Amino acid sequence: MIHFVLHDTKDTVAVVVVEGVKAGTEMQGWIMDADKMTNVVARQDIPIGHKVALADMAPGDTVWKYGIDMGKVVAPIKAGEHAHVHNIKTKRW
């Protein structure tokens, strides 16, 4: 079962595409551009449509989604954690 999708192998977050992801779920994801699979264990519950971190990230790191810079980390994020407005902000302001 595919739990999340990402566009580019350099993406550091991916979008959860199923409901009911709970902490401890062994998630499988599809890297679209490379047509490959990758895995991560959910460390937190993650709602459908929200992002999961694919790598550990520190404040100031760039967040990559869809192959583009989509913001910066403002609080530490571990691989498998929910990545959202509480730990990522835009670089626009």
N, C-alpha and C positions, 0 to 999 in steps of 0.2 A: 504494500500500500504506500502511495506517495503522500507524505504529510506536509511537505513544503516544496516550493519551487524558487529557483534563482536563475538569473539570466547568464551570468558571467562567472568564470572560475575565480575572479578576484573579489567577488561580492563577499562582504563580511556579515551580511544579514540576508535572510530569505523570508518569504511570505508563507505563513501557515495556511493551507488550503482545505483543512478538514476541521470539523468541530470536535470538541472534547479532548484536546491535548492536555494531559495532566502531567505534573512533575513525575519523572521517572519513565515516561514513555520513550521507547527507542524509536526515534523518528528517521524516516528515510526521505531523501529529497532528490529532486531531479535538477541537474544543471543543464538548462536548455541549450545554450550555445555549443556546449561540448557533447551533448547527448550522453551524459554520464550520471551516475548516481553517487550520492554522498550521505553520510549518516551523522546524527548528533543525538544525544540524550537530553530530553527536556529537563531543565533544572527547576522550572516553575510551570504552572498552568499557563497556557498561551491561547488566547482567543483566536478563532478563525479570522483571517484578514490582517492579523498583527504580525510583527516581525519576530523571528528567533535569531539570536546571535550564533554565528557559525565559528567564531574565534573569540578568544579573550581579547578585550579592548580596554584601554586606559583613557582617562580624561585627556582630551586634546586629539585623540586619534580620529582619523577620517573614517566615516561609515560609508561603505560602498554597497549600492543597491541598483539593480538593473545595469550594472557596469558603469555607473556614474557616482560622483561624490554627492551624497544626499544629506550630509551634515557632519557634526562632530559629537564625540562622546563627552558627556558632562559628569558622569558617574561611572565607576568601574562596571564592566559587563563581562560575565563569564560565558563561554560557549554553552549554548543550551538555555540561556536565560531569555526572558521576555525583553525585547528591545523596543522602546516606545518613548513617549515624551518625557518620562521620568529620568531617562538616562541618555537621550539623544536630543540635540537641538540643531536648528538650521544655522548655517554660517552667515546668513543674510543680515542678522541683527543680534 
